Amino acid sequence: MPLLAIAALAAGTFAFRLAGPLLHERVRVPDEAQRLLAVAATVLLTALVVAAAFTRGYGFAGWARPAGVAVAALLVLRKAPFPVVVVAAAGTTALLRLAGVE
């Protein structure tokens, strides 16, 4: 990537980050728009998790990875500590793959 493109992306990112504090008092985002943005962020994150859990390349990833994600989701709902969630999800996936479940 050319150095000019990297500099332009860095400047644009900095400008967006600076615009928030500078325009905080001038711009009023309606409450409905704030609620929709929060919902949109949740939907986008969920879609990324589902896509990563179920696909590898252009095909199905097998059942071991979605099982690990399901274990992680269950532990998150039960408010388990983050390291426990990660180790349990990875362990579930590894054990299923060791057992021959792709």
PESUL-V546280 format. One record per run of one state. SS is the DSSP state (@ for helix, = for strand, . for the rest). FROM is the first residue (numbers start at 0). TO is the last residue. If there is no record, write none. Layout:
SS | FROM | TO
SS | FROM | TO
This chain:
. | 0 | 1
@ | 2 | 22
. | 23 | 29
@ | 30 | 53
= | 54 | 55
. | 56 | 57
= | 58 | 59
. | 60 | 61
@ | 62 | 76
. | 77 | 80
@ | 81 | 97
. | 98 | 101
